[in-house]
Amino acid sequence: MEHICVICDDDPTSHSCHILDKPSTNIKIVYTCPSRATKYYDTKGTVAHYKNVLKIIGEQDWEYVCDCTDFGLKHAMCINTATNIVKLIVEKYYKNLKKINIINSNKFVYVMLKVILPFLNNELKSQIYVDNIQYICE
Ligand SMILES: [Zn+2]
């Protein structure tokens, strides 16, 4: 296992972002469940964690899965974390990003999406799949 994060070395529940294999493909899945991160408010540490995960992904094809189970107002308030992650992806890692899956969404996810959508380029916007589509329709 490659080194990902000094904060998670100390407490693995701090952030939630890890790499999974997509069965019978060469595609990597970057999975996050923000409500499972005990330090969800830690923007600097979370972004550093993502940087290392994406460094490991490198030039490989990948999909982003954001599991919004139990995503609440306190998570939606962490707009800074979300926008910094989006900026990192847009700057360096979007070319091999094949799909953005937002699962178990709710109204708080919709609020966050509204704020971060302007930071996404059109290519990335077209990759977003939300399992509860009513929340992105206006
Ligand atoms: Zn971490």
Boltz pocket constraint, residues with backbone or C-beta under 6 A from the ligand:
constraints:
  - pocket:
      binder: B
      contacts: [[A, 4], [A, 5], [A, 6], [A, 7], [A, 8], [A, 9], [A, 14], [A, 15], [A, 45], [A, 46], [A, 49]]
      max_distance: 6.0
